[in-house]
Amino acid sequence: MIFNKNQKFQKIVESLNEKPAEQNIFNGFLKLYPEEWKQLKTTFTKFNRSKQFGKTIPLPKPEVSLRKEIRIWLKSQK
C-alpha cells in the first residue's frame, strides 16, 4: 500500500510515546520506512554523480529535505 508523506508522518506520530518533535519524527521515519529512506539517499547520490561540470542544480541532502517536510507538516498540524 502506498502512503503519502502526510500519512506516514501521522503513523509515526501515533507510534511515538513522547511529544511529536522534528527529531522524534525523523528517527521514526528512519525506523519505520528504511526502504524509502534508502531510496531518497540513492536518488541524491545518483543526481550528484550525474551533474555536468559547471552546471549545478542545487539538490538538498536527503536529511535536510526530510527535516524540512517534517517541519512543514508539524506546522500544518497546529
N, C-alpha and C positions, 0 to 999 in steps of 0.2 A: 504494500500500500504506500502510495506517495503522499507525503505531507508537505505543506509549505512551511517556511521557517517559523511563521507565527504559531502554527500548530505545534511544531517541535519545541519552541520556547515555552509554550503553555504546558506541554507534557513534562518538560524539565522542571518547571516551577512546581508542578503538582508532586513531583517526586522528591523535592527538597524538604529537608527537615527544618532548615533555618530560613530567615527572611531572604527573599529573592534579591540578589545583588548581581552586578555585572560579572564579577569573578565567579560566583557560585553557578550562574547560568553557563558561563564559558566552560567551566570544568565539567558541568553536567552534559554539555553538548559533546565534549571530547569523549566522555564515558558512554553516553547512550548512542551516539552516532559516529563511531570510529570510521566507518566506510565513507561517509560524506566528508568528514574531516580530511581523510586521506585524499579524496578526490579534489578538494579545494587546494591542498598543497601541491598535488600533481599538476593541476591546471596552472597554478602560479609558476611552477618550475618550468613547464613547457613554454609558457609565454615568455619568461625571461630568456630562455635559450633561443627563442625564435626571433628576437629583436635584431634588426639590422643595425650596423654601426651608424651612429648619428641620427637614427630615427627611433627616439624613445617615446613610448606612451606609458605614462606612469600607471602602474597597477599596484594597489596597496597589498602588503603582505597578508596572507590569509588570517593571521591573528588580528591584525588591525581591522580588516573588513568585517570579520565576525563580531568583534567587540563593538564596532560602530552599529551594526544591525541590532545587537542586543540593547545598546543604549537607546536607539530609536524605538525599539519595541517596549522597553521599560517605560519610556516617557508616554507612549500611547496608552499604557495601562493605568495611568494615574487619573 
